[in-house]
Amino acid sequence: MSLRRTLHGLKSKGTLAKWRTERGQRLVRIWSGEWQCWWRANGCGYTTDVAEAGIYTFDDAVKFSGHCSHEKEIAYHFLPEPSP
């Protein structure tokens, strides 16, 4: 099962800073619930094809999308951690 967290949920619970500290280098994809699409790399548009979605560190994803209001329904989908 993949880990998914919403920007609004992290902000409303006051845990965004903690998550950035603990999971800032984990890789994620950014989902826009408003557009029902993935963010492309470098925040350059949207795609419905997950293979074309940008992959960001969680910290960078928050830098790109942290300003979005809850109406945008931003969600971070964490990629599985690599096996040792």
N, CA, C and O of each residue as an XYZ file, in Angstrom:
336
protein
N       0.844     -1.180      0.000
C       0.000      0.000      0.000
C       0.889      1.244      0.000
O       1.849      1.327      0.766
N       0.568      2.198     -0.855
C       1.399      3.395     -0.921
C       0.933      4.425      0.106
O      -0.242      4.487      0.467
N       1.863      5.205      0.549
C       1.605      6.256      1.521
C       1.135      7.498      0.787
O       1.768      7.941     -0.171
N       0.012      8.063      1.244
C      -0.566      9.255      0.630
C      -0.936     10.222      1.739
O      -1.563      9.839      2.727
N      -0.544     11.481      1.572
C      -0.895     12.518      2.531
C      -1.353     13.749      1.760
O      -0.794     14.086      0.717
N      -2.379     14.417      2.286
C      -2.845     15.647      1.649
C      -2.151     16.841      2.270
O      -1.820     16.837      3.455
N      -1.937     17.854      1.465
C      -1.345     19.096      1.958
C      -2.246     19.706      3.023
O      -1.765     20.138      4.071
N      -3.545     19.743      2.763
C      -4.489     20.331      3.712
C      -4.454     19.584      5.054
O      -4.462     20.206      6.116
N      -4.417     18.264      4.995
C      -4.367     17.468      6.222
C      -3.113     17.719      7.022
O      -3.175     17.848      8.244
N      -1.978     17.790      6.357
C      -0.717     18.048      7.051
C      -0.700     19.444      7.669
O      -0.197     19.638      8.776
N      -1.259     20.416      6.939
C      -1.315     21.780      7.480
C      -2.286     21.870      8.651
O      -1.967     22.476      9.674
N      -3.463     21.275      8.511
C      -4.486     21.405      9.550
C      -4.082     20.691     10.839
O      -4.493     21.102     11.924
N      -3.292     19.640     10.733
C      -2.826     18.922     11.922
C      -1.535     19.512     12.480
O      -1.059     19.086     13.532
N      -0.968     20.492     11.776
C       0.270     21.110     12.233
C       1.478     20.200     12.137
O       2.449     20.378     12.872
N       1.428     19.219     11.231
C       2.516     18.245     11.134
C       3.384     18.409      9.889
O       4.281     17.599      9.653
N       3.130     19.439      9.094
C       3.882     19.607      7.847
C       5.380     19.754      8.116
O       6.184     19.100      7.452
N       5.766     20.585      9.060
C       7.195     20.785      9.355
C       7.840     19.490      9.833
O       8.965     19.175      9.446
N       7.138     18.746     10.664
C       7.662     17.471     11.165
C       7.868     16.491     10.013
O       8.909     15.840      9.924
N       6.871     16.389      9.130
C       6.991     15.494      7.986
C       8.149     15.903      7.088
O       8.867     15.048      6.570
N       8.336     17.211      6.900
C       9.446     17.665      6.051
C      10.776     17.290      6.679
O      11.704     16.898      5.972
N      10.882     17.402      7.991
C      12.120     17.046      8.686
C      12.381     15.547      8.585
O      13.495     15.121      8.280
N      11.349     14.756      8.843
C      11.521     13.300      8.891
C      11.515     12.630      7.522
O      12.161     11.599      7.334
N      10.786     13.209      6.561
C      10.604     12.532      5.270
C      10.946     13.431      4.082
O      10.532     13.153      2.956
N      11.676     14.472      4.319
C      11.956     15.463      3.284
C      12.626     14.941      2.037
O      12.445     15.503      0.957
N      13.402     13.869      2.162
C      14.119     13.333      1.001
C      13.399     12.155      0.345
O      13.868     11.628     -0.664
N      12.268     11.741      0.908
C      11.463     10.682      0.274
C      10.918     11.198     -1.047
O      10.640     12.389     -1.184
N      10.768     10.318     -2.006
C      10.274     10.692     -3.327
C       8.755     10.581     -3.387
O       8.155      9.641     -2.865
N       8.153     11.576     -4.044
C       6.694     11.630     -4.165
C       6.288     12.091     -5.555
O       7.079     12.657     -6.310
N       5.032     11.827     -5.861
C       4.352     12.450     -6.994
C       3.299     13.373     -6.400
O       2.794     13.117     -5.307
N       2.964     14.445     -7.112
C       1.973     15.404     -6.637
C       0.695     15.233     -7.437
O       0.712     15.257     -8.667
N      -0.418     15.061     -6.726
C      -1.740     14.897     -7.340
C      -2.558     16.161     -7.122
O      -2.611     16.687     -6.011
N      -3.189     16.644     -8.172
C      -4.124     17.757     -8.075
C      -5.537     17.207     -8.139
O      -5.990     16.768     -9.197
N      -6.235     17.229     -7.011
C      -7.615     16.785     -6.996
C      -8.511     17.718     -7.785
O      -9.527     17.297     -8.337
N      -8.131     18.992     -7.838
C      -8.913     19.969     -8.603
C      -8.966     19.585    -10.079
O     -10.030     19.637    -10.696
N      -7.833     19.203    -10.643
C      -7.749     18.873    -12.070
C      -7.787     17.376    -12.337
O      -7.858     16.951    -13.490
N      -7.739     16.568    -11.269
C      -7.704     15.109    -11.412
C      -6.540     14.680    -12.298
O      -6.680     13.851    -13.197
N      -5.378     15.282    -12.006
C      -4.165     15.023    -12.783
C      -2.942     15.061    -11.877
O      -2.973     15.597    -10.770
N      -1.875     14.478    -12.382
C      -0.569     14.546    -11.735
C       0.157     15.806    -12.189
O      -0.040     16.270    -13.312
N       0.987     16.352    -11.328
C       1.871     17.449    -11.735
C       3.014     16.856    -12.547
O       3.538     15.794    -12.214
N       3.392     17.544    -13.607
C       4.574     17.145    -14.381
C       5.839     17.629    -13.667
O       5.760     18.354    -12.675
N       6.980     17.232    -14.169
C       8.260     17.648    -13.594
C       8.377     19.172    -13.578
O       7.903     19.851    -14.489
N       9.000     19.686    -12.556
C       9.245     21.120    -12.378
C       7.958     21.943    -12.352
O       7.989     23.145    -12.616
N       6.845     21.317    -12.040
C       5.576     22.040    -11.969
C       5.098     22.551    -13.312
O       4.347     23.525    -13.381
N       5.535     21.891    -14.392
C       5.206     22.347    -15.747
C       3.998     21.608    -16.306
O       4.137     20.715    -17.142
N       2.830     21.981    -15.846
C       1.601     21.409    -16.376
C       1.165     20.149    -15.660
O       1.720     19.761    -14.632
N       0.152     19.522    -16.237
C      -0.491     18.356    -15.640
C      -0.554     17.212    -16.649
O      -0.450     17.417    -17.858
N      -0.726     16.007    -16.118
C      -0.892     14.827    -16.960
C      -1.782     13.815    -16.251
O      -1.773     13.716    -15.024
N      -2.538     13.078    -17.023
C      -3.322     11.983    -16.453
C      -2.520     10.683    -16.447
O      -2.941      9.694    -15.847
N      -1.375     10.685    -17.107
C      -0.524      9.494    -17.213
C       0.522      9.521    -16.096
O       1.416     10.366    -16.095
N       0.403      8.600    -15.158
C       1.328      8.569    -14.024
C       2.781      8.408    -14.490
O       3.694      8.868    -13.805
N       3.008      7.772    -15.627
C       4.370      7.608    -16.151
C       4.989      8.952    -16.553
O       6.212      9.081    -16.603
N       4.154      9.940    -16.838
C       4.641     11.274    -17.207
C       4.684     12.230    -16.024
O       5.104     13.378    -16.168
N       4.253     11.766    -14.860
C       4.238     12.620    -13.668
C       5.658     12.900    -13.194
O       6.545     12.053    -13.297
N       5.851     14.102    -12.676
C       7.144     14.451    -12.099
C       7.367     13.704    -10.802
O       6.417     13.373    -10.094
N       8.607     13.445    -10.497
C       8.977     12.837     -9.225
C       9.821     13.857     -8.481
O      10.832     14.341     -8.990
N       9.391     14.172     -7.278
C       9.993     15.220     -6.456
C      10.416     14.630     -5.113
O       9.862     13.621     -4.676
N      11.392     15.255     -4.460
C      11.566     14.939     -3.048
C      10.369     15.566     -2.346
O       9.806     16.543     -2.840
N       9.982     15.027     -1.222
C       8.847     15.583     -0.489
C       9.096     17.059     -0.184
O       8.187     17.880     -0.303
N      10.316     17.393      0.206
C      10.647     18.780      0.511
C      10.429     19.688     -0.704
O       9.841     20.762     -0.574
N      10.894     19.267     -1.874
C      10.694     20.065     -3.091
C       9.214     20.136     -3.474
O       8.741     21.174     -3.936
N       8.493     19.045     -3.283
C       7.060     19.042     -3.597
C       6.334     20.086     -2.767
O       5.470     20.799     -3.276
N       6.681     20.178     -1.496
C       6.055     21.180     -0.627
C       6.474     22.591     -1.060
O       5.668     23.519     -1.008
N       7.722     22.751     -1.481
C       8.168     24.071     -1.967
C       7.358     24.499     -3.188
O       6.981     25.665     -3.308
N       7.092     23.559     -4.091
C       6.322     23.870     -5.302
C       4.843     24.096     -5.006
O       4.232     24.996     -5.581
N       4.261     23.298     -4.122
C       2.805     23.290     -3.971
C       2.291     23.762     -2.616
O       1.080     23.848     -2.414
N       3.178     24.064     -1.701
C       2.771     24.420     -0.340
C       1.907     25.660     -0.241
O       1.223     25.858      0.763
N       1.927     26.495     -1.260
C       1.126     27.716     -1.260
C      -0.330     27.456     -1.646
O      -1.184     28.323     -1.460
N      -0.615     26.278     -2.177
C      -1.955     25.984     -2.694
C      -2.995     25.926     -1.579
O      -2.724     25.433     -0.484
N      -4.173     26.431     -1.872
C      -5.269     26.380     -0.910
C      -5.881     24.984     -0.899
O      -5.609     24.170     -1.783
N      -6.707     24.714      0.106
C      -7.291     23.378      0.225
C      -8.223     23.033     -0.937
O      -8.481     21.856     -1.189
N      -8.728     24.040     -1.644
C      -9.592     23.785     -2.802
C      -8.856     23.056     -3.927
O      -9.481     22.398     -4.758
N      -7.542     23.175     -3.950
C      -6.739     22.508     -4.986
C      -6.614     21.006     -4.734
O      -6.265     20.242     -5.634
N      -6.904     20.591     -3.491
C      -6.874     19.175     -3.123
C      -5.547     18.510     -3.476
O      -5.520     17.444     -4.090
N      -4.451     19.149     -3.082
C      -3.114     18.617     -3.349
C      -2.855     17.413     -2.449
O      -3.103     17.455     -1.244
N      -2.357     16.348     -3.051
C      -1.986     15.146     -2.303
C      -0.605     14.696     -2.754
O      -0.245     14.817     -3.925
N       0.155     14.175     -1.806
C       1.488     13.657     -2.082
C       1.417     12.130     -2.012
O       0.999     11.561     -1.004
N       1.824     11.494     -3.076
C       1.858     10.029     -3.145
C       3.322      9.610     -3.048
O       4.104      9.828     -3.973
N       3.677      9.013     -1.924
C       5.051      8.601     -1.679
C       5.383      7.347     -2.464
O       4.607      6.392     -2.486
N       6.535      7.353     -3.103
C       7.005      6.174     -3.808
C       7.561      5.204     -2.782
O       8.012      5.627     -1.718
N       7.539      3.908     -3.079
C       8.108      2.938     -2.128
C       9.580      3.239     -1.895
O      10.307      3.644     -2.802
N       9.992      3.029     -0.659
C      11.420      3.218     -0.350
C      12.210      2.073     -0.971
O      11.756      0.930     -0.997
N      13.408      2.401     -1.472
C      14.224      1.331     -2.066
C      14.627      0.311     -1.009
O      14.844      0.652      0.154
N      14.720     -0.922     -1.426
C      15.165     -1.982     -0.511
C      16.651     -1.835     -0.260
O      17.393     -1.412     -1.146
N      17.097     -2.183      0.950
C      18.546     -2.076      1.250
C      19.386     -3.048      0.469
O      20.607     -3.068      0.620
